[in-house]
Amino acid sequence: MWVNGGDAADLRGLGEGINSEAFAVKEYTGYVIGAITMPGPSFRFLKELIDKEIIPLFVEGAARESEKF
């Protein structure tokens, strides 16, 4: 698992062949109130794909959800 500025990635922690990515959803004071997470098969969840495509989408989605609180 690695944590990087509000997101966490887990390689095979849910089982062999499963990777996941998660982002914190925060309320107005910065307190974490939830998370958005996405598991997927490791052959599709490659680090390059996570860095270039999944993280930007999660950052946008988590920020949008955080604005509601």
MOPAC internal coordinates of N, CA, C and O (Angstrom, degrees):
PM7 1SCF
backbone

  N    0.0000 0     0.00 0     0.00 0    0    0    0
  C    1.4519 1     0.00 0     0.00 0    1    0    0
  C    1.5185 1   108.23 1     0.00 0    2    1    0
  O    1.2310 1   120.52 1   -37.23 1    3    2    1
  N    1.3304 1   116.61 1   142.77 1    3    2    1
  C    1.4540 1   119.95 1   171.13 1    5    3    2
  C    1.5165 1   108.71 1  -133.80 1    6    5    3
  O    1.2310 1   120.53 1   -32.80 1    7    6    5
  N    1.3202 1   116.58 1   147.20 1    7    6    5
  C    1.4587 1   123.18 1   179.37 1    9    7    6
  C    1.5180 1   106.83 1  -119.58 1   10    9    7
  O    1.2310 1   121.10 1   -44.93 1   11   10    9
  N    1.3427 1   115.50 1   135.07 1   11   10    9
  C    1.4568 1   119.62 1  -174.41 1   13   11   10
  C    1.5204 1   109.58 1  -145.01 1   14   13   11
  O    1.2310 1   119.82 1   -83.90 1   15   14   13
  N    1.3173 1   117.95 1    96.10 1   15   14   13
  C    1.4583 1   121.81 1   172.18 1   17   15   14
  C    1.5177 1   115.36 1    56.60 1   18   17   15
  O    1.2310 1   119.28 1  -134.89 1   19   18   17
  N    1.3177 1   118.98 1    45.11 1   19   18   17
  C    1.4566 1   120.99 1   177.29 1   21   19   18
  C    1.5069 1   114.44 1   104.24 1   22   21   19
  O    1.2310 1   120.07 1   171.08 1   23   22   21
  N    1.3086 1   117.47 1    -8.92 1   23   22   21
  C    1.4636 1   118.43 1   175.60 1   25   23   22
  C    1.5151 1   109.32 1  -119.53 1   26   25   23
  O    1.2310 1   121.32 1   -21.60 1   27   26   25
  N    1.3111 1   115.08 1   158.40 1   27   26   25
  C    1.4631 1   121.00 1   177.05 1   29   27   26
  C    1.5143 1   108.15 1  -135.30 1   30   29   27
  O    1.2310 1   120.85 1   -41.88 1   31   30   29
  N    1.3001 1   115.98 1   138.12 1   31   30   29
  C    1.4631 1   121.58 1   176.40 1   33   31   30
  C    1.5199 1   107.79 1  -119.20 1   34   33   31
  O    1.2310 1   121.32 1   -38.89 1   35   34   33
  N    1.3187 1   115.08 1   141.11 1   35   34   33
  C    1.4527 1   120.81 1  -179.69 1   37   35   34
  C    1.5190 1   108.24 1  -128.34 1   38   37   35
  O    1.2310 1   120.73 1   -57.44 1   39   38   37
  N    1.3135 1   116.20 1   122.56 1   39   38   37
  C    1.4545 1   121.46 1   179.95 1   41   39   38
  C    1.5218 1   109.53 1  -103.64 1   42   41   39
  O    1.2310 1   120.66 1   -68.32 1   43   42   41
  N    1.3049 1   116.34 1   111.68 1   43   42   41
  C    1.4659 1   124.91 1   177.62 1   45   43   42
  C    1.5199 1   113.84 1    66.11 1   46   45   43
  O    1.2310 1   118.95 1  -164.64 1   47   46   45
  N    1.3327 1   119.60 1    15.36 1   47   46   45
  C    1.4611 1   121.51 1   179.18 1   49   47   46
  C    1.5183 1   113.16 1   -72.66 1   50   49   47
  O    1.2310 1   120.18 1   153.34 1   51   50   49
  N    1.3130 1   117.27 1   -26.66 1   51   50   49
  C    1.4636 1   121.18 1   178.22 1   53   51   50
  C    1.5143 1   111.96 1   -88.25 1   54   53   51
  O    1.2310 1   120.40 1   173.00 1   55   54   53
  N    1.3116 1   116.83 1    -7.00 1   55   54   53
  C    1.4567 1   121.92 1  -179.35 1   57   55   54
  C    1.5112 1   109.96 1   145.35 1   58   57   55
  O    1.2310 1   121.11 1   -17.11 1   59   58   57
  N    1.3025 1   115.48 1   162.89 1   59   58   57
  C    1.4565 1   120.67 1   179.98 1   61   59   58
  C    1.5311 1   109.47 1   -60.07 1   62   61   59
  O    1.2310 1   121.06 1   -51.80 1   63   62   61
  N    1.3313 1   115.59 1   128.20 1   63   62   61
  C    1.4538 1   120.40 1   177.61 1   65   63   62
  C    1.5150 1   115.24 1    86.42 1   66   65   63
  O    1.2310 1   120.15 1  -172.57 1   67   66   65
  N    1.3475 1   117.32 1     7.43 1   67   66   65
  C    1.4711 1   120.33 1  -179.45 1   69   67   66
  C    1.5278 1   109.16 1  -123.19 1   70   69   67
  O    1.2310 1   120.59 1   -55.60 1   71   70   69
  N    1.3183 1   116.47 1   124.40 1   71   70   69
  C    1.4593 1   123.43 1   173.26 1   73   71   70
  C    1.5228 1   108.05 1  -114.50 1   74   73   71
  O    1.2310 1   120.25 1   -21.49 1   75   74   73
  N    1.3250 1   117.12 1   158.51 1   75   74   73
  C    1.4630 1   119.83 1   178.04 1   77   75   74
  C    1.5196 1   110.55 1  -147.57 1   78   77   75
  O    1.2310 1   121.31 1   -20.49 1   79   78   77
  N    1.3185 1   115.10 1   159.51 1   79   78   77
  C    1.4618 1   123.80 1   178.96 1   81   79   78
  C    1.5268 1   106.56 1  -134.10 1   82   81   79
  O    1.2310 1   120.14 1   -38.62 1   83   82   81
  N    1.3357 1   117.35 1   141.38 1   83   82   81
  C    1.4598 1   121.33 1  -179.87 1   85   83   82
  C    1.5217 1   110.33 1  -141.84 1   86   85   83
  O    1.2310 1   121.15 1   -31.75 1   87   86   85
  N    1.3227 1   115.40 1   148.25 1   87   86   85
  C    1.4633 1   122.71 1   177.39 1   89   87   86
  C    1.5129 1   109.84 1  -132.61 1   90   89   87
  O    1.2310 1   121.00 1   -37.50 1   91   90   89
  N    1.3265 1   115.69 1   142.50 1   91   90   89
  C    1.4546 1   121.76 1  -179.80 1   93   91   90
  C    1.5281 1   111.21 1   -76.78 1   94   93   91
  O    1.2310 1   121.41 1   -37.18 1   95   94   93
  N    1.3307 1   114.91 1   142.82 1   95   94   93
  C    1.4678 1   122.46 1   169.90 1   97   95   94
  C    1.5261 1   105.21 1  -109.38 1   98   97   95
  O    1.2310 1   120.66 1   -54.22 1   99   98   97
  N    1.3330 1   116.34 1   125.78 1   99   98   97
  C    1.4603 1   121.40 1  -174.30 1  101   99   98
  C    1.5286 1   110.77 1  -117.88 1  102  101   99
  O    1.2310 1   121.29 1   -26.00 1  103  102  101
  N    1.3227 1   115.13 1   154.00 1  103  102  101
  C    1.4558 1   119.61 1   172.59 1  105  103  102
  C    1.5183 1   109.69 1   -91.43 1  106  105  103
  O    1.2310 1   119.90 1     1.05 1  107  106  105
  N    1.3017 1   117.80 1  -178.95 1  107  106  105
  C    1.4660 1   121.46 1  -168.28 1  109  107  106
  C    1.5245 1   115.31 1   -58.93 1  110  109  107
  O    1.2310 1   119.30 1   155.49 1  111  110  109
  N    1.3321 1   118.95 1   -24.51 1  111  110  109
  C    1.4646 1   120.50 1   179.04 1  113  111  110
  C    1.5221 1   112.56 1   -89.40 1  114  113  111
  O    1.2310 1   120.50 1   176.92 1  115  114  113
  N    1.3223 1   116.64 1    -3.08 1  115  114  113
  C    1.4509 1   120.92 1  -179.41 1  117  115  114
  C    1.5166 1   114.02 1    97.21 1  118  117  115
  O    1.2310 1   120.27 1   179.31 1  119  118  117
  N    1.3342 1   117.08 1    -0.69 1  119  118  117
  C    1.4595 1   121.77 1   179.35 1  121  119  118
  C    1.5386 1   109.22 1   -72.06 1  122  121  119
  O    1.2310 1   120.62 1   -47.89 1  123  122  121
  N    1.3205 1   116.42 1   132.11 1  123  122  121
  C    1.4629 1   120.81 1  -179.93 1  125  123  122
  C    1.5216 1   109.16 1   -74.54 1  126  125  123
  O    1.2310 1   120.79 1   -55.09 1  127  126  125
  N    1.3423 1   116.10 1   124.91 1  127  126  125
  C    1.4537 1   120.93 1  -179.09 1  129  127  126
  C    1.5281 1   112.65 1  -116.03 1  130  129  127
  O    1.2310 1   120.39 1   175.30 1  131  130  129
  N    1.3025 1   116.85 1    -4.70 1  131  130  129
  C    1.4582 1   119.98 1   179.34 1  133  131  130
  C    1.5106 1   110.56 1  -179.73 1  134  133  131
  O    1.2310 1   121.54 1     8.92 1  135  134  133
  N    1.3092 1   114.66 1  -171.08 1  135  134  133
  C    1.4618 1   119.66 1  -179.93 1  137  135  134
  C    1.5192 1   109.98 1  -151.25 1  138  137  135
  O    1.2310 1   121.34 1   -26.35 1  139  138  137
  N    1.3089 1   115.04 1   153.65 1  139  138  137
  C    1.4581 1   122.67 1   170.74 1  141  139  138
  C    1.5285 1   104.63 1  -109.20 1  142  141  139
  O    1.2310 1   120.56 1   -51.82 1  143  142  141
  N    1.3056 1   116.54 1   128.18 1  143  142  141
  C    1.4557 1   119.47 1  -177.68 1  145  143  142
  C    1.5206 1   111.22 1  -134.27 1  146  145  143
  O    1.2310 1   121.20 1   -26.81 1  147  146  145
  N    1.3135 1   115.31 1   153.19 1  147  146  145
  C    1.4591 1   120.49 1   179.80 1  149  147  146
  C    1.5255 1   109.21 1  -143.60 1  150  149  147
  O    1.2310 1   119.96 1   -68.60 1  151  150  149
  N    1.3323 1   117.68 1   111.40 1  151  150  149
  C    1.4639 1   119.54 1   172.20 1  153  151  150
  C    1.5247 1   109.87 1   -90.04 1  154  153  151
  O    1.2310 1   120.62 1   -22.21 1  155  154  153
  N    1.2952 1   116.41 1   157.79 1  155  154  153
  C    1.4561 1   120.20 1   177.73 1  157  155  154
  C    1.5170 1   111.14 1  -165.45 1  158  157  155
  O    1.2310 1   120.57 1   -14.43 1  159  158  157
  N    1.3130 1   116.51 1   165.57 1  159  158  157
  C    1.4624 1   119.85 1   178.96 1  161  159  158
  C    1.5266 1   110.60 1   -66.69 1  162  161  159
  O    1.2310 1   121.05 1   -40.69 1  163  162  161
  N    1.3177 1   115.59 1   139.31 1  163  162  161
  C    1.4632 1   120.26 1  -175.01 1  165  163  162
  C    1.5208 1   113.30 1   -61.45 1  166  165  163
  O    1.2310 1   119.64 1   153.04 1  167  166  165
  N    1.3279 1   118.29 1   -26.96 1  167  166  165
  C    1.4631 1   118.67 1   179.50 1  169  167  166
  C    1.5285 1   111.63 1   -71.23 1  170  169  167
  O    1.2310 1   119.75 1   163.50 1  171  170  169
  N    1.3345 1   118.08 1   -16.50 1  171  170  169
  C    1.4634 1   121.39 1   174.55 1  173  171  170
  C    1.5168 1   112.22 1  -102.34 1  174  173  171
  O    1.2310 1   119.86 1   150.73 1  175  174  173
  N    1.3107 1   117.87 1   -29.27 1  175  174  173
  C    1.4634 1   123.05 1  -178.03 1  177  175  174
  C    1.5204 1   110.10 1   -91.22 1  178  177  175
  O    1.2310 1   120.65 1  -113.81 1  179  178  177
  N    1.2844 1   116.37 1    66.19 1  179  178  177
  C    1.4584 1   121.79 1   178.07 1  181  179  178
  C    1.5216 1   109.30 1   -84.02 1  182  181  179
  O    1.2310 1   119.92 1   -29.35 1  183  182  181
  N    1.3307 1   117.75 1   150.65 1  183  182  181
  C    1.4642 1   121.32 1  -177.14 1  185  183  182
  C    1.5239 1   111.86 1   -54.89 1  186  185  183
  O    1.2310 1   119.86 1   139.89 1  187  186  185
  N    1.3044 1   117.87 1   -40.11 1  187  186  185
  C    1.4712 1   120.74 1   179.59 1  189  187  186
  C    1.5352 1   110.93 1   -62.54 1  190  189  187
  O    1.2310 1   119.90 1   136.94 1  191  190  189
  N    1.3165 1   117.80 1   -43.06 1  191  190  189
  C    1.4651 1   121.72 1   178.23 1  193  191  190
  C    1.5237 1   110.09 1   -65.59 1  194  193  191
  O    1.2310 1   120.47 1   136.90 1  195  194  193
  N    1.3308 1   116.71 1   -43.10 1  195  194  193
  C    1.4659 1   120.29 1   179.07 1  197  195  194
  C    1.5237 1   109.97 1   -60.31 1  198  197  195
  O    1.2310 1   120.09 1   132.26 1  199  198  197
  N    1.3228 1   117.43 1   -47.74 1  199  198  197
  C    1.4685 1   121.52 1  -177.45 1  201  199  198
  C    1.5235 1   112.99 1   -65.93 1  202  201  199
  O    1.2310 1   119.80 1   138.50 1  203  202  201
  N    1.3161 1   117.99 1   -41.50 1  203  202  201
  C    1.4622 1   121.25 1  -172.70 1  205  203  202
  C    1.5212 1   114.68 1   -89.51 1  206  205  203
  O    1.2310 1   119.57 1   149.84 1  207  206  205
  N    1.3284 1   118.42 1   -30.16 1  207  206  205
  C    1.4638 1   119.96 1  -173.93 1  209  207  206
  C    1.5233 1   113.88 1  -119.74 1  210  209  207
  O    1.2310 1   120.34 1   132.30 1  211  210  209
  N    1.3173 1   116.95 1   -47.70 1  211  210  209
  C    1.4618 1   119.38 1  -173.44 1  213  211  210
  C    1.5205 1   112.06 1   -73.62 1  214  213  211
  O    1.2310 1   119.66 1   133.43 1  215  214  213
  N    1.3306 1   118.25 1   -46.57 1  215  214  213
  C    1.4709 1   120.40 1  -178.95 1  217  215  214
  C    1.5308 1   112.10 1   -58.27 1  218  217  215
  O    1.2310 1   118.76 1   131.98 1  219  218  217
  N    1.3478 1   119.97 1   -48.02 1  219  218  217
  C    1.4688 1   117.93 1   178.57 1  221  219  218
  C    1.5309 1   113.49 1   -58.47 1  222  221  219
  O    1.2310 1   119.99 1   141.73 1  223  222  221
  N    1.3289 1   117.63 1   -38.27 1  223  222  221
  C    1.4605 1   120.59 1   178.08 1  225  223  222
  C    1.5218 1   111.70 1   -67.14 1  226  225  223
  O    1.2310 1   120.30 1   139.09 1  227  226  225
  N    1.3184 1   117.02 1   -40.91 1  227  226  225
  C    1.4521 1   121.03 1   178.39 1  229  227  226
  C    1.5213 1   111.55 1   -66.99 1  230  229  227
  O    1.2310 1   119.87 1   138.74 1  231  230  229
  N    1.3181 1   117.86 1   -41.26 1  231  230  229
  C    1.4662 1   120.82 1   178.63 1  233  231  230
  C    1.5254 1   109.72 1   -58.51 1  234  233  231
  O    1.2310 1   120.60 1   134.05 1  235  234  233
  N    1.3162 1   116.46 1   -45.95 1  235  234  233
  C    1.4656 1   121.12 1   178.98 1  237  235  234
  C    1.5263 1   111.32 1   -63.31 1  238  237  235
  O    1.2310 1   120.37 1   133.44 1  239  238  237
  N    1.3189 1   116.90 1   -46.56 1  239  238  237
  C    1.4657 1   120.46 1  -178.81 1  241  239  238
  C    1.5148 1   113.04 1   -66.12 1  242  241  239
  O    1.2310 1   120.01 1   136.87 1  243  242  241
  N    1.3233 1   117.59 1   -43.13 1  243  242  241
  C    1.4624 1   120.79 1   179.37 1  245  243  242
  C    1.5213 1   110.63 1   -65.42 1  246  245  243
  O    1.2310 1   120.02 1   140.59 1  247  246  245
  N    1.3297 1   117.57 1   -39.41 1  247  246  245
  C    1.4720 1   120.85 1   177.93 1  249  247  246
  C    1.5323 1   110.52 1   -64.49 1  250  249  247
  O    1.2310 1   120.76 1   138.04 1  251  250  249
  N    1.3065 1   116.15 1   -41.96 1  251  250  249
  C    1.4722 1   120.46 1   179.68 1  253  251  250
  C    1.5286 1   110.49 1   -63.40 1  254  253  251
  O    1.2310 1   120.33 1   136.81 1  255  254  253
  N    1.3367 1   116.97 1   -43.19 1  255  254  253
  C    1.4700 1   120.15 1   178.40 1  257  255  254
  C    1.5271 1   111.00 1   -67.80 1  258  257  255
  O    1.2310 1   120.12 1   141.06 1  259  258  257
  N    1.3290 1   117.38 1   -38.94 1  259  258  257
  C    1.4584 1   120.95 1  -179.96 1  261  259  258
  C    1.5208 1   111.47 1   -62.47 1  262  261  259
  O    1.2310 1   120.34 1   145.27 1  263  262  261
  N    1.3332 1   116.95 1   -34.73 1  263  262  261
  C    1.4686 1   120.53 1   179.37 1  265  263  262
  C    1.5146 1   112.21 1   -61.63 1  266  265  263
  O    1.2310 1   119.38 1   154.53 1  267  266  265
  N    1.3088 1   118.78 1   -25.47 1  267  266  265
  C    1.4567 1   122.38 1  -179.53 1  269  267  266
  C    1.5291 1   111.92 1   -71.56 1  270  269  267
  O    1.2310 1   120.66 1   161.87 1  271  270  269
  N    1.3258 1   116.35 1   -18.13 1  271  270  269
  C    1.4635 1   120.63 1  -176.70 1  273  271  270
  C    1.5113 1   110.15 1  -109.08 1  274  273  271
  O    1.2310 1   120.10 1   180.00 1  275  274  273

